[in-house]
Amino acid sequence: MRIIDFRLRPPFGSYLNTIMYANIERTAVSAKKKGMDVARSARERSIDLLIQEMDQAQVTLGVAPGRTGGVFGTMSNDDLTQLIKNYPGRFAGFAGIDPVNRKRAIQEIDRAMQIGLKGVVLEPGLSHAPMHIDDARVYPLYAHCEDRGIPVLLMAGGNAGPDCSYSSPEHIDRVARDFPDLVLISGHGNWPWVGEIIHVCYRRPNVHLSPDTYMFGMPGARDYVDAVNGFLSNRFLFGTAYPFVSLKSAVDRFLQLGIKEEFLDDVLYANAARILRLNA
């Protein structure tokens, strides 16, 4: 079995200064809500242990998203590049981009692609000047990525902004409508608006779902599974949101959700491999 984890934040570089590692007990509380524990590698802040845990869980590659600040901290794009160099073949990086300054953001997108990152992370609701995903100020960045074939991972669910409207799916729906050739990935799967984001995916073939940790013991998870077993099997991406859950526990529980056997390789590996262009 091959698995790509589309949201994995290893204990490395500036990740260690983000709230998920700096306040590991807060992370443990989140894990406990989903019936899981924080992994030993996260508590010991050991990437070598994490690599062992990846092997045990059959996670061949982890997609590490950058972050540009705000309440949760920063993971720099240069640190992502160093992570990939230090552990070749085990991680891919999506560049964290601050959307507030358009010209600077576009320059950083281009630089990130030149240094080997695979896509872009936009978290408009978590910026120092919170914006919705469909804010007009972000549109030049979407256009830039669409023109260059750069996939965009959006912080679109969970704690995506100052209030719950920042995770509401009509915002990603408008972006998908206006940029139909742009690959959009809904990080956290627009939870808790599960039925609504599934409807968006039905309408917009460029929207992919990665609910990650919200697949485990959270309301609405059954609807995600039904969508995968229906029309969404080629646009669903497995993720754990490590360190918020341990890899082996997450994989084991995911395999018990009832996803049809014929779709498992797609959702665990092939869909992500296509977006990352691993076969190119």
N, C-alpha and C positions, 0 to 999 in steps of 0.2 A: 504494500500500500504506500502511495506517495501522498504527502500532504503539504500544502502551502498554507501557512498561517498568515492571513492578510492584516493582522493587527497584533504585532508582537514588539514590545518595548524592552529590549534587553538591559541588564544592569551595566551600562557602559556610558562613558563620556558624560555629557550634560544631562542625560536622562536621570542620573543619580541625584541631581539637584531638583528634579521635578517633584511635585507633591506625592506622586505614587510611591516613590522610594524614600523621600525625606520624611514622610509620615506613613510608615509601613503599617501601623495599626489601623489607620483609616482604610488602607487598602484591604487589610484583613477583614474588617467589618463588611466591606462590599462583597468580598469573596464568600463570607459566611451567609449572607443573604441569599446566595445562590447555592448553598449547600456544599461549598468547597473551601479549601484552605489555600493560603498563599504558599507558593512553592518554596522549597528550601533555598533554591538559587536566588530568589528574590530577597529572602530574609538575610542571606549571607552576602548579598550583592556580588555574586560570583557568576560571571559569564561562562566560565569553564563548566560549572555545574549546569548552567542552562543548556549548553551544547549537549551534555549528557542526557538531560531531560528531553531535549528535542529528539535525540536518537531513540530514546525509550518510547516516545509518543509517535514515532515515525514522521515527525515534522522535518521535511527535507530543507525547507526554506522559510524564513520569516520575513515579512514585509514590515519594515520599521518606519513609522511616520515621523517626520519632523514636526516641530512645534515652535511658534514664534513668540511665546510669552503669554501675558495675561495671568489669570488666577492660578493656572495649573503649572506654569513654568515654561522653560525653553529647552528644546533639543535642536542644536545647530546642525545645519546641513553639512558643514565641514566634519563634524563628529560622525555623522552618518556615513560619509565617504570613508573615514578612517575605520569605522566598524566593518565596512564591506571589504576593505583592504586587509584588515587583520584576520578576518574569518571568511576567506573566499568561498563562494558557492553556498554560504549558509544564510546570507541576508541580502535583501534588496531594499533600497531606500526611496521614500517619497519625500520630496523637499517641502519643508514647512515654509509657507509664504505669507507674509503680512500684507493683507490687501489694502491697508489704509493709504499707502503712497503708491499710486499706480505705476509711475515710471520706475521707481526702485524695485517694485514687485516684479515687473516684467524683466528687468535686468537680472534679478536673482533667479527667476525661472530659467532663463537662458544659461546662466552660469551653472545652475544645478544640473541641467541636462548635459553640459559639457564635462562635468566632473563625475558623470556616471550614474546619477540618480534616475529612477524609472518613471516618476510621475510627480504630481504636485498635491500637497495637502492644503486645503483652505478651511479655516475655522473662523468665519466672519463674526459669529456671535460671541467668540471668546477674545476678540481683539480688544485693544485698549479703547477703541471707539466701536462698540458692538454694532454689527450690521446683520440684517437677514441675508440669507444665501442669495436672494434675487435682488439685492440692493444694486442700483444702477452703477455704483462706484466699483463693483466687482466685475461688471460685464466686460470691460476691456481685457481682463485676465482670462475669462472664459474664451473670448474670441481668439486670444493669442494661443491658448492651449489647443483649441479646436483646429486652428490653421496648421499647427505643428504636430498634430496627432498625439498630444500629451494627455494621458488619463488624469482625472481630477478626483481625489478622495475628499469627500466633504464630511465635516463633523456635523451630522444631520440628525442625531438622536440623543437621547439621554440628556445630560447637562450641556446642551449645545449653546446656551446663552443665558442672559439674565432672567428670562421667564420661559414658559413652555411654548410660546409662539415660535421660538427659534428652532424648534424641532418639528414644526407643523409642515406636512408634506407639500402644501400648495407652493411653497417657495422653490423647492427642487423641481417641481412640476413645471414651473415657468421657465427655469433655466434650461431644462431638458427640451422644452418646446422651442425655445429661442436659439438653441445650439444643438440641432439634431444629430450632428456628426461628432459631438463631444462625448467621450466615455466618462460617465459620471458614476461614482461609487458612493452609496449612502452608508457611511460609517455609523455604526450603532443602529442601522436599519430604520431610521426615523422612529425608533421606539419612543413613546408608547402608541404612536399612531399607526398600528400595524395594518389594519384593514385599508386605511387610506393610502399608505405607501405602496401596498400591493396593487391597488387600483392605478396608481401613478405608473408603476412598472408595466401594467397591462397596456396602458396607453402609450408609454414612451419606451421604445426598444433600446434606447441608449442608457437607461438607468439600471445599475446593478445594485444588489443588496448584500450587505455584510453586517448582519445584526450582532455578530460576535458574542459577547458575554450575555446579551439579552435573549439568547436562545436557551439559557440554562435556568429553569425554574421561575421564569418570569411570565406574566400574563401575555397572551398573544403569540407565544412561541408555536403553538399548534397551527396557527394560521400561516406562519412562515413555512412550516413543513408542508402544509397542503399546497402552497404556491409552488414550492420546489417540485413536488410530485405531479404538478400540473404543467403550467406554461413557463415556469421560471428556472428550470433546471440548468439552462445555459447562461444564466445571469446571477447566480448566487455564489458567494465567496465565503468559504469557511474562515473564521477568525476566533481568537480566544480573548483578546484584550489583555494578555499577559502583561504585567504581573497580577492582574486582578483575579485570575484563576490559574491553577496549575495546568500544564499542557496535557499530561496524561489523563487527568480527570476530565478535562474539557473534551478531548477526543473520544474517550470512552462514553461519555454521556451523549455526545453528538451522534455516535453510531447507534444509540438506543432510541433516537427520536422517531424512527420509522420512515426515514427517507429510503426510497426504493433503491434496490441494489444497482440497477442500471444507471442511476444518476450519481452514485457516490463518487466515482472518479472525477466527474465534471465539477461537483461542488467542492471537493477536497483538493483538487489539483488543476484540472485542465482549464477551467474558466480563468483562474488566476494566471496560469502559464501563458494563456493567450493575451491577456492584458499586459503582462510583463514582457511579452515577446521573447520568451525563453527559447523558442525554436528558430528565431531569426538569426 
